[in-house]
């Protein structure tokens, strides 16, 4: 994985500290051209991996990238699914069956419908999981997607239910159908690592909040530091600035000083902030050796 991954929260009005800032960002990026301007800046600064939700507007971004073969060949997407608001809105507008039909993949419609029907009738969880992944992945056809993440809204729900087998189902499907690595996003890193170990998901890619304030780190900083030292996995750090509560250099110095962190996902709204983050991380990781 690249050291720096570019996230998409800023594009869709997500800010975990300030609703006012979230609204301002949402207004700023109402126009797709504004989003593409920032993505172009990140690309020019050497940050070419886009870790993104499966928001409807990401499908439009994928279309634009796909239309430029040179850009598509040099770009990488890390899809993060499901985008919960999209499904909630579809259910409200079309009902359960209408929502299922809306998100079925175009290819293999009959097979997908059959799998979905069996899942609804028999509560076949494996069919539901694979159907969901296939539906979400249609927007990324023809693009490089070497890692596919399961969003924390699902991961942490499954953890709470104790349904560890779902993680293995997701991991196996992603590997077999998409020749990709499964990734998992969580707000409880220690608990998830134990669950993945129980179902045989080895050396997993796990993205979690990692910052010096303990913001959105269930289990606490000490537990995170312990598993980073003792567990075999590929950590991706998010929320490193604690939604702006920590100055960038201070935040990045702390995260880059931790053992075994492989990547940092960050969001930014300007070329200057992207460049500054890349320069700081390049410097700190060079010092780390």
N, C-alpha and C positions, 0 to 999 in steps of 0.2 A: 504493500500500500504506500501511496505518497505520504510524505510527512504532513502536508496540509491538504485538507479537504474543504471545499466551499459549500456552506449550508444555505438553506433557503428560508429560514424563519422570517428574516427581515422583509421578504417579498410579500408575505401573506399575513402581515399584521400580528405576528407572534412575538410578544415580549413578556417574560415571566415576572418582571418587576413593575412595569408601568403600562397601564391601559392607555394612557395619553400618548406615549411613544408608539405603542402598537397601532393606534388609530392613525397617527401621522405617517407611519411607514406604509400602512395599507393604502392611504391616499396617494402617497408619493409613487407607489408602484402599481397604480391602477392600469396604467398603459404598459402593454407588453414591451414596448421599445425601451422603457426605463429599466425594466428587468434585464433585457438583453444588453443594454449599455454597461451595466455592472458586471454581468457575466463575461462580456468581451474584455473588460478591464482586468478581471481575475485571470482570464486566459492569457492575456498579454503579459501579465506579471508571473506567469508560470504555474498558476494554480488551475490545473486543467481537469480535476476530478470534482464533479458536482454531486454532492450527497443531498438527495432531494426526496420530498414526499411525492405521492402520486396525485397531487392536486390537479384539477382539470387544466390549469394554465401550464403545468409542467408538460403536459401532452403537446401544447402549442410550442413550447420551447424545444421539445424533442423534434417536432416537425421542422422547425427552422434550422436546427443543427444538422438534421438528416439531409436537408436540401443543399447543404454545402459539404460535398464529399471530403474535402481536405480538412475542414473543421471537425467533421464527424470522426475521421480517422485519428485525429489527435486528441479527442475528448473522451472522457470516461464518466459514466453515470453510476452512482450507487443508489438505486431505488430503495425507499423506505416505505413499507406498506403495513397495514392499510391506512389510508387517510380517513380517519373516522368521521369527520364532518361530512365528507362526500356521501358516505353511506347513510348517515342519519338524514341528510337532506333528501336523498333519493327515496328512502322509506316514507318520508313525510309526503313527498310529491306523488309517488307512484304505487305505494304499498309494497309489501314484501316481494310478491312475485314480479311486479313491475321493476323493482330495483334489481332483482336477480337477472332479469332479461336485459336490463340496461348495461350491466357490467360483464355479460358473457363475452368471451373472446370471439372474434369473427370467425377465425379458423376453427374447425372442429366443433361447429355450433351444436350438432346433434350429440356428440360425445360429451360436451360440456353440460348440455341440458340434462342428459341422462345422469351424469354424475351428480349434478345439482339436485335433480329429482330424487335420486336415491338418498342423497344426504338429508334432504328435508324429510323424507318419509321414514328413514331408518336412523336418523341422527348419526349418520356416518361422518364422523369428524374428519377423517382423513380425506374424504371426498370434498368436504367443505373447504379445508385448508388448501388443497391443490387447486380447486376451482378458483378460489380467491387469488392465489398467486398468479395463475395463468391469466385471469381477467386483468389484474393490475399491470402485468408485464407487456400487454399488447402495445402500450404507448411507446415502449422502448425498442421495438423491433428494428433490427439492423444496426443498433448502437451497442457499444461496448459496455457490458454490465457485469464485471467480474465479481462483484459482491452485491448481494441482495439482503437488505435488512428487514427484520420484523420489528415493527414499531413498539415502543414501550407501553402504549395503551393496551396492547394485546399481551405482550410479554409479561407485564407485571400483573395483569388479570389472571393469566394462566398460572403464574407463580402463586398467587393468592389462593387459587382453586386447587393447587397441588397437581395440576395436569401436566406433568413433565414430558409425557410421551409426545405431546403436540410439538415440542421443540425438535425432537428427532424426526417427526413427519415432515416438518418444514425444511429441515436441513437436508434430508434425503431427496426431497423433490427438487429443491434448488440445485443440488449437485447433479442429479440425473438428467433433468429436463433442460437446464440452462447452462450446465457446465460452469457453474459459479460457486463461490464460497458463500455459505450462509452467515449472516451477521445478525446480532441481537442488540436491541437498544433497551436499556433498563435504568430505573432509578434505585435499584437495589443490587449492586454488583456482587457482593458476597453471596447472597442467596441464589442469584441466577447461576453463578459459577458452580455451586454445589449441585443445582438441578441439572445442568448440562453434563456434569460429570456422571451423575446417576444414570443418564440415558445414553451415555457413550458418545457424546458430541465432543470430539477431541480438539484441543488447541483452537478454541472458537475465537472468532472476531466479536468483540463485545464493546459497544459504545455506551458510555455512561458519563454522567456529570462528574467532573473531577476538578476541584478548585479549592483554594486554601481556606475558604469560608465554610466549607461543608454544605454549600447550597445544593439542594435536591440530591443529597447523597445519603440515602437510607442506610443506617448502620454506622455512620460516622466516619470521620477522616482516618482514624487509627485502623479501622477494619479495612478500609480501602488500601491504605499503605501496606497492610499485611498481605492482602491477596495479590497486590502488584509484585511483591517480593517472592511470594511462595507458590502462586498458582501458575500453571502453564496456559496462557491465552494471549491473544493479540489485542491489547487495549487501544481503544480510540477515545480520546478525551473530548467531551463537549461541555458547554457552559463554563468554560475556563475563566471567563471574566465575571461569572456570577451575575449575568444580565447587566453588566456595566458597573457593578459595585466595587470591582477591583481594577486599578489602572492596568493597561495592557502589559507593559513590561514586567511589572510586579507579578501579575497573574501568570504570564508565560514563563518567567524564571522559575516559579514554584513548580509548575506542571512539567517543564522540561527537566527539572532536577529529580523527578521521580523515576524509579527504575522501570524499564521495559515498555513505557508508553511508546507506541509505534506511530500514531497519527493524532492530529488535532483537527477537529472540525470547527469552523468559525464562520460567522456571518459578518458582512460589511456592506455599506451602502455607497462607498466612494473608492475611487482608485487609490487615493492617498492612504486610507485605512488598510486597504488590501496590501499595498506595497510595504507599509510600516510593519504589519503583522508578519509578512513573509521575511522581511529583513531581520526582525528580532528572532524569529524561529530559526532561520538559517544560522545566525550568530550563535544562539544558545546550543543548537544541536551540534554545531562544529566544535564548540567547547566540550560538549559531552563526549565527543569522540565516537 
